[in-house]
Amino acid sequence: MADSAYVGRSAASNGLSRLRAWWVSLPGVLWIVGFLVALVLLLPVAYLLLRALGAGDAAWQELVSARTARILGRSLWLAFCVTLSCALLAVPLAWLTVRSDLPLRRMWAVLTPLPLVIPSYVGAYLMISVLGPRGLLQHWLEPLGVQRLPDIYGFRGAFLVLTLLSYPYVLLSTRVALSRMNPAMEEASRNLGSGPWRTFWRVTLPQLRPGLVAGGLLVTLYVLRDFGAVSLMRYSTFTRAIYLQYQSSFDRTMAAILALVLVLITLIILAIEMRTRGRASYYGGDVGSVRPAVTIRLGHWRWPSCFFCAAVVTLGLFMPAGVLLLWLVRGIRIGVDFSSLLGAALNSLVTSGAAAGLSLLAAIPVAVLSVRHAGRASGIMERIAYSAFALPGMVVALALVFFGAKFARPLYQTMAMLLLGYLILFLPQVVGALRAALLQLSPSLEHAARTLGRGPLGVFSTITLPLTWPGMVAGVVLVFLTAMKELPVTLMLSPLGFSTLSTSVWSAVSEAFFALAAAPALLLILLSSLPMALLVLRERETIA
Amino acid sequence: MKEIAVQCEGLVKTFEDAGALSGLNLLVLKGEIMALIGPSGCGKTTLLRLITGVTEPDAGLIVIGGKPVVGPSGLVPPERRRVGMVFQNYALFPHLSVAANVAYGLKGPDPHEKVRAMLQLVNLVDHANRMPHELSGGEQQRVALARALGPQPDVLLLDEPFSNLDAGQRVQVRNEVRAILRMGGTTAIFVTHHQEEALFMGDRVAVQNQGRIEQTGTPDEVFGNPATRFVAEFMGETDFLPGEVTSEGVQTEIGMLQPSNEISMGAQVDVAVRADDVYISPDPSSGAIVLAREFRGMVNVYRVRLPSGRFIHSLQRHTVQIAPATPVRVIMEPGHGLTCFSGSQS
C-alpha cells in the first residue's frame, strides 16, 4: 500500500513520465503528423508574406486603393449571394431525396449532386454559348424578332454559374447529416406538440447545422477562390484581378498583395463561422443505436417537389450536357483528332486518386484532434486546414513554383510537387467531412472499446472507422472530383508535357476551339460521375 | 484483512464547470460492491473516467489490483488497466451484433464458447445474432454487462446503469445485476444518484460531494450515523432542529432528544431528525399544524409547521389520514440516538 509521502512524490515526477507516455501514445503521433501537415499548409502564405514584405511602399499604395476596395466588394457580394442560394437549393433537395416519398427519389438522389463534376470554366463557357450574345438561345429566338438578350456577363452570369455548380457541396454534407440523425429527436418534437414545419425549423435544421455550415463554408470559399467562371464572365473578383496582375506584369508582388487580402477575408469568415458554430455536441443516439427514419409523405407536394428537382437538374446538368453533346457532334463533323484523349484521361485518374488518398491520410489526424482533443492547439490546426482552402489555386501554384525553383530543385516539375499542390488545396474538404462524421459519433463508444482492451489504433479501426466511413468516403469522393477538374495547379505544376483532361479542355477553350474542348470535358464529366453514383447508392443502402 | 482492489489517493482534477475533483480518496476492497453516490456535478463521472484512464488527473495516485496505473511510474493506458465499464447509455457498438459486441473484448483462439457463456449468464443466448437497436432497454443493459464482464476485469465500473430503465424494469434488472456480480465475486464500483439504489446495491456506500468523498461505510452506518450534514440530508429526508445540550440530552422545541454522538455540555447543536422517527397525532391545543400530505402509496409524508415556524416531516402509514390545517402534537420516539451537528445555523 502506498503511503502519503509516495503520493507527494508522484506530483513532482509526474511531468517527465507524462511526457514519456505522451510520446508513445496515439495522440502524440497524431499531434506530430498534424503539426507537419499544418507546416506544409502554411508554405504558400509564407511565400506571399515574403513577396509583400519585399515590395515596400508601392505595395502599400495598392493595398489601400479604391480599386482594391471595389474588388473586395464584388468578391464578398458574389460569395454571399451564391452561398445563400446554394443553401436554399440544397436543404430542400437533401430533405426530399433522403426523407420523403418523392417520385423517382433514387434517380434524383443520383442526379442532384452531379453538377459538382462540371468544372466552373466549362460551366461558364457553356452558359455563355447558350445565353450570351449571338448564343444558341438568341439564335433560336431571332425568327421571333428578338434582337438582344439581357447581358449575361458580370455578376448575373457568375452568380448563376457558381450557384448551379457548387450547391452540391451543401447538398452532400446535409444529406450525410440527415441520414446520420437520430429520428427519435424529430419524433420527440412532434410528441411535444410541434407540427412538421416547426419540427423542421426547431429540431431538424439545428441538428443539420454542422453539415450545413461545413457545406456552406465550402461554397463561400469555392466562390472566393474560383478563377475559371469569374474570368469567363468578366467579373473581376480577387482571383481574376490577381491573374490579370500576374499576366500583365512580371512583378508578382501585386498578385501576392491581393492574394494576402483574400487570405485575410477568409480568415475573417472562418472566425465568424467559429463563433456561430455553437457549443452543442451532435452525437446520434444516446441509447442503443440509430433507427432508420420514417419516410415522410409529401401528398399534394409530390409533383411540385418533383418539378423543383427536375428544374435544378436541368439547369445544372442536362442543359450543360446537351450543349456539350452539340459541340461534340460539331467536332466530329469537322473531323477533330481525339487520339490524345486516352493518355490524358489516365493521367487525370491517377493523379486525382493519389490526391484523394493523400488528403485522407493527412486529414485524419487534424479531424480527430479537433473533435476528440478539442483545445487551443487543435483549433488552430483546424483553422489552418480551412484557411488553406482560401488560397486560390493560382497562388498555391505560384508559391510552389517559387519554392520548388529556389529550395527544392529536385522536386520542381515532378509528380510529387503536383500532389503537394493538390494536398494543400483539398485537405480542408476532407477535414470538414471527417469532422461532421466524428461529431455524431458518441465518445462513449470509443471509451467502451478502450476499457475492453483495445489500444487507440484498434479502437480506430474497429469502431471509429466503421461508424464514420460514410463521411470519410464523402470527403474522399469530393477531393477526387475536385482534383479531376482542377486547373491552375495542374497547369503550372505538372511535369513538362504531362496533359490531363482538364488541361486539354483549358488549352482548347483558350484557343477558342470549342469543338475540341467538348470531348475531354464530356469524358471528365462521365468519369467523375462513376464514384459519385456509387457514393449515392451506398448512401441509400445505409438509409434504407 | 481483505485485499485492496482499487485505491485512489489525493486525486485532483480541475475543470472550469462542474465535475472537478479536489483531493479525493477512495478504497475499494476485493469482491465488494462499492456504491458511489452523490448529486450531479459532484465529479462521479470524472472519477470513473480517471479510473478507466481516458482522462488523467492533475495530481494523485490510482492503484488497481496492486499495480499503480497513475503515479510516479507513469500512466497505464485504458486498454491495459483491466477495468470494465457499463455505460449509462450502454455504448453498444451499433454496427456489431450482440455476440460481436460481447466478443469484442475477448482474446484467445476461440471466443465463441466464452461469448455463449457470457450470454448465458445474462440470459440472452437466443438474442446473439440480433443487432443492438432491436433490443429493449433492459436487454441492451444486459448485453453491456456481459460485454464488460467478458474480459474478467479486476474491477467493474457501472455508471448510473439503471437510469434509462422504467421503474418496474429497474427493480428487476438491479436484482439480476446484483446477483450476477455476487455470483462471480466481482469487484464493482456502482455510481448512482438514487439513495435507495445505493443502499440496496452497495456492500459499502461512499458519499461524494464537491469533488471529495464525505463518508464511506456500510449502508447502515452511512444512513444511521451520517458524518456530515450533507450526508444526513442526501441519504434520507432530514430536518435539522436546533437545541442545547444538557445533562439529560438535547433540549429542542419538540422535547428532549438523545444524541448518538459525543457532544460537549452547553453547546448549541442541530439534531438531524428523519421523517420516520417523527410521530404526530391530532391535538387541538398544539401550536404545530399539518401543512400538506404527500401520498406515496404505502406511506403518507406529512409536512408540519412547528410553533417556531420551522418545518418538520413525519412519515406515517397510509391508513393514518390527517387533513391539512389540523393542529398536531409532535412526538419523538426514535428508539435510537440521533446525530447532532455542532453550530446552530439559524
Interface residues (C-beta under 8 A of the other chain):
Chain A: M1 A2 S4 Y6 V7 R9 S10 A11 S13 N14 S17 R18 R20 A21 S25 G285 D286 V287 G288 S289 V290 R291 S442 S444 L445 H447 A448 A449 R450 T451 L452 G453 R454 G455 P456 G458 T462 I463 P466 L467
Chain B: I4 Q7 E9 G10 R49 T52 G53 V54 E56 A59 G60 L61 V63 P68 G71 P72 S73 G74 L75 P77 P78 E79 R80 R81 V83 G84 M85 F87 Q88 N89 Y90 A91 L92 F93 P94 H95 Y104 G105 K107 M131 P132 H133 L135 G137 Q140 R147 A148 G150 P151 P153 N164
